[in-house]
Amino acid sequence: QNGFNRAYGGRHGSKLGRGSYFAEEATFALRFCGRSQHRAIFLAGVLPGRFCRGAEGLVEPPALDAGTRYDSTVDDPANPKVFCVFRDFQAIPLYLAEVASS
């Protein structure tokens, strides 16, 4: 209902900026979920909008032109796999899945 809280961001780094991170591939996201046998992962709806390559330490996306900013940052603008959003309303959890390791 309220999206994700960016106040918890940066725990595992801020390579693309200090926002909330989302990966296209669940296997990438699971690398940050600890090493227990049962891990939880969210499937989220994300509105990346206009994006550019991210950078360490950004607290908001870079300027697009005078008075306008990009909406989010990504790892690779040509083929994005990891997205960083800076506004809480840009992402909302849809499902919570438990993943068991063998």
Contact map, one row per residue, 1 for C-alpha under 8 A:
111000000000000000000000000000000000000000000000000000000000000000000000000000000000000000011000000000
111100000000000000000000000000000000000000000000000000000000000000000000000000000000000110010000000000
111110000000000000000000000000000000000000000000000000000000000000000000000000000000000111111000000000
011111000000000000010000000000000000000000000000000000000000000000000000000000000000000110111000000000
001111111000000000010000000000000000000000000000000000000000000000000000000000000000000100000000000000
000111111000000001110000000000000000000000000000000000000000000000000000000000000000011100000000000000
000011111000000000000000000000000000000000000000000000000000000000000000000000000000000000000000000000
000011111110000000000000000000000000000000000000000000000000000000000000000000000000000000000000000000
000011111111010001111000000000000000000000000000000000000000000000000000000000000000000000000000000000
000000011111110001100000000000000000000000000000000000000000000000000000000000000000000000000000000000
000000011111110000000000000000000000000000000000000000000000000000000000000000000000000000000000000000
000000001111110000000000000000010000000000000000000000000000000000000000000000000000000000000000000000
000000000111111000000000000000000000000000000000000000000000000000000000000000000000000000000000000000
000000001111111111100000000000000000000000000000000000111000000000000000000000000000000000000000000000
000000000000111110000000000000000000000000000000000001111000000000000000000000000000000000000000000000
000000000000011111000000000000000000000000000000000011111100000000000000111000000011000000000000000000
000000000000011111100000000000000000000000000000000001111111100000000000100000000001000000000000000000
000001001100010111110000000000000000000000000000000000011111000000000000000000000001010000000000000000
000001001100010011111000000000000000000000000000000000000011000000000000000000000001111000000000000000
000111001000000001111100000000000000000000000000000000000000000000000000000000000001110000000000000000
000000001000000000111110000000000000000000000000000000000000000000000000000000000111100000000000000000
000000000000000000011111000010000000000000000100000000000000000000000000000000000111000000000000000000
000000000000000000001111110110000000000000000000000000000000000000000000000000001110000000000000000000
000000000000000000000111110100000000000000000000000000000000000000000000000000001100000000000000000000
000000000000000000000011111110000000000000000000000000000000000000000000000000001000000000000000000000
000000000000000000000011111111000000000000000000000000000000000000000000000000000000000000000000000000
000000000000000000000000111111100000000000000000000000000000000000000000000000000000000000000000000000
000000000000000000000011111111110000000000000000000000000000000000000000000000000000000000000000000000
000000000000000000000110111111111000000010000000000000000000000000000000000000000000000000000000000000
000000000000000000000000011111111100001010000000000000000000000000000000000000000000000000000000000000
000000000000000000000000001111111100000000000000000000000000000000000000000000000000000000000000000000
000000000001000000000000000111111100000000000000000000000000000000000000000000000000000000000000000000
000000000000000000000000000011111110001110000000000000000000000000000000000000000000000000000000000000
000000000000000000000000000001111111001000000000000000000000000000000000000000000000000000000000000000
000000000000000000000000000000001111101000000000000000000000000000000000000000000000000000000000000000
000000000000000000000000000000000111111000000000000000000000000000000000000000000000000000000000000010
000000000000000000000000000000000011111000000000000000000000000000000000000000000000000000000000000111
000000000000000000000000000000000001111100000000000000000000000000000000000000000000000000000000011110
000000000000000000000000000001001111111110000000000000000000000000000000000000000000000000000000011100
000000000000000000000000000000001000011111000000000000000000000000000000000000000000000000000001111000
000000000000000000000000000011001000001111100000000000000000000000000000000000000000000000000001111000
000000000000000000000000000000000000000111110000000000000000000000000000000000000000000000001111100000
000000000000000000000000000000000000000011111000000000000000000000000000000000000000000000001111100000
000000000000000000000000000000000000000001111100000000000000000000000000000000000000000000111110000000
000000000000000000000000000000000000000000111110000000000000000000000000000000000000000000111100000000
000000000000000000000100000000000000000000011111000000000000000000000000000000000000000001110000000000
000000000000000000000000000000000000000000001111100000000000000000000000000000000000000001100000000000
000000000000000000000000000000000000000000000111111000000000000000000011100000000011100001000000000000
000000000000000000000000000000000000000000000011111000000000000000000111000000000000000000000000000000
000000000000000000000000000000000000000000000001111100000000000000000111000000000000000000000000000000
000000000000000000000000000000000000000000000001111110000000000000000111110010000000000000000000000000
000000000000000000000000000000000000000000000000011111000000000000000101110110000000000000000000000000
000000000000000100000000000000000000000000000000001111100000000000000000111110000000000000000000000000
000000000000001110000000000000000000000000000000000111110100100000000000111000000001000000000000000000
000000000000011110000000000000000000000000000000000011111100000000000000000000000000000000000000000000
000000000000011111000000000000000000000000000000000001111100000000000000000000000000000000000000000000
000000000000011111000000000000000000000000000000000000111110000000000000000000000000000000000000000000
000000000000000111000000000000000000000000000000000001111111110000000000000000000000000000000000000000
000000000000000011100000000000000000000000000000000000001111100000000000000000000000010000000000000000
000000000000000011100000000000000000000000000000000000000111110000000000000000000000010000000000000000
000000000000000010000000000000000000000000000000000001000111111000001111100000000000010000000000000000
000000000000000000000000000000000000000000000000000000000101111100001100000000000000000000000000000000
000000000000000000000000000000000000000000000000000000000000111111111100000000000000000000000000000000
000000000000000000000000000000000000000000000000000000000000011111111100000000000000000000000000000000
000000000000000000000000000000000000000000000000000000000000001111111000000000000000000000000000000000
000000000000000000000000000000000000000000000000000000000000001111110000000000000000000000000000000000
000000000000000000000000000000000000000000000000000000000000001111111000000000000000000000000000000000
000000000000000000000000000000000000000000000000000000000000001111111100000000000000000000000000000000
000000000000000000000000000000000000000000000000000000000000111110111110000000000000000000000000000000
000000000000000000000000000000000000000000000000111100000000111100011111100000000000000000000000000000
000000000000000000000000000000000000000000000001111000000000100000001111100000000000110000000000000000
000000000000000000000000000000000000000000000001111100000000100000000111110000000011110000000000000000
000000000000000110000000000000000000000000000001001111000000100000000111111000000011100000000000000000
000000000000000100000000000000000000000000000000001111000000000000000001111110011111000000000000000000
000000000000000100000000000000000000000000000000000011000000000000000000111110011110000000000000000000
000000000000000000000000000000000000000000000000000110000000000000000000011111111100000000000000000000
000000000000000000000000000000000000000000000000001110000000000000000000011111110000000000000000000000
000000000000000000000000000000000000000000000000000000000000000000000000000111110000000000000000000000
000000000000000000000000000000000000000000000000000000000000000000000000000111111000000000000000000000
000000000000000000000000000000000000000000000000000000000000000000000000011111111110000000000000000000
000000000000000000000011100000000000000000000000000000000000000000000000011100111110000000000000000000
000000000000000000001111000000000000000000000000000000000000000000000000011100011111000000000000000000
000000000000000100001110000000000000000000000001000000000000000000000001111000011111100000000000000000
000000000000000111111100000000000000000000000001000001000000000000000001110000000111110000000000000000
000000000000000000111000000000000000000000000001000000000000000000000011100000000011111101100000000000
000001000000000001110000000000000000000000000000000000000011100000000011000000000001111101000000000000
000001000000000000100000000000000000000000000000000000000000000000000000000000000000111111000000000000
011111000000000000000000000000000000000000000000000000000000000000000000000000000000111111100000000000
011100000000000000000000000000000000000000000000000000000000000000000000000000000000001111110000000000
001000000000000000000000000000000000000000000111000000000000000000000000000000000000111111110000000000
001100000000000000000000000000000000000000011110000000000000000000000000000000000000100111111000000000
111100000000000000000000000000000000000000011100000000000000000000000000000000000000000011111100000000
101100000000000000000000000000000000000001111000000000000000000000000000000000000000000000111111000000
000000000000000000000000000000000000000001111000000000000000000000000000000000000000000000011111000000
000000000000000000000000000000000000000001110000000000000000000000000000000000000000000000001111100000
000000000000000000000000000000000000000111100000000000000000000000000000000000000000000000001111110000
000000000000000000000000000000000000000111100000000000000000000000000000000000000000000000000011111000
000000000000000000000000000000000000011110000000000000000000000000000000000000000000000000000001111100
000000000000000000000000000000000000011110000000000000000000000000000000000000000000000000000000111110
000000000000000000000000000000000000111000000000000000000000000000000000000000000000000000000000011111
000000000000000000000000000000000001110000000000000000000000000000000000000000000000000000000000001111
000000000000000000000000000000000000100000000000000000000000000000000000000000000000000000000000000111
